Structures are given as C-alpha cells and as structure tokens.
Amino acid sequence: MSIKSDLERWDRFVNNCKKNLKIVLCMSPVGPALIRRLRQFPSLINCCYIDWFTNWPKEALVEVARYFIKSQEITNNYE
C-alpha cells in the first residue's frame, strides 16, 4: 500500500466519524455540579443541543399514545 492511500483512508475515516458520531450526555440539572461542568467545558453550551426533559403529566402520555396507535389495527390474540 502506498502512503497516499493510507492517508486517504485515514482522512476518510476521520471525516466519516465527524459526520456520523453522536454522543449523549445525561446530567442532573439540580445543584452546583452542572454549573461547575459547564464552566469547565464551555463547548457543552456553545456546540451542543440541550434538551431539557421533565416529567410528563399522565394525560399527555395517554394522548401521545392514542395519537400513535389510532391508525393501528389491534387484535386480541390471547383469547
């Protein structure tokens, strides 16, 4: 193998990693630990998407479930 082909393969690998790599970090927003982490790693704010998840009310969960299963044909095969 030539050096050029090795470098091209490495460059392609690195570019594919940059394009496809996804990382999920889960941290508790309670207390000073999150603020300390954000100060240590400012790119967590500048270069990331932040989704805040909180508890959903039961009514909302039921409505979402109904929306997604309303077009499904559900049969009882256990009788």
N, C-alpha and C positions, 0 to 999 in steps of 0.2 A: 504494500500500500504506500502511496505517496504521502508526503507530509501535507500537501494541499488537500487531499481528500480527507485526511484525519481532521484537519482544521475545519473543513467544510461540514463534516459530520458533527463535530463538537458545536459549531456555530448553529447548526440546525437544531440540535438537541436543546441548547440554551434558549433559542427563540421559541421552540415549542413549549418549554417549561414556562417561560414568561407569559405566553399566550394562554395556557391552559391551567396553570396552577391556581388552586383556590384553597384558602385557609380560613377556618372558622375558629374564632377565639370566643370563649364564653367567660364573662366576668360578672361578678355581682356589682351592681351599681350602688350598693349600700356601704357606707363607711369611707374612710380615707384611703383605702387601698387602691381604688380605681383612680382617684385623683393623682396619687403617687405614681401609678403606672403610666398615666397619660403624660405626666411631666417628664418621666424618664424616657418615654418613647413617643414623641410628638407626632410621628407619622401615623399612629393609631387614629388620630383625628384628621390629619391632613390628607392621607392617602387611602382611607378606608371608608366603607359604607358601614353605618351604625344603625342597627335595627334594635329598637327597644321593645322587648316582649313583656307584657304584663298578663295577669290572669284575665281570662275572658269570662263574662257572665254566662250562665248556663243557657239562657235564651239565645245568645249569639251563637254558641256552639250548635245548638239544635237547628237554627236557621241555616247555617252553613251546611250542615249535614243534609238537611232537606233539599237544599238547592242542588247539591251534587248527586243525590240519589233519585231525584224526581224523574229523571229520564231512564232509569234502570228498571228492568223487569225483575222483580224479586219474587222468587217462589220458595215455598216451604217444602224442602225435600226430606225433612226429617220425620214426617208422619207416615 
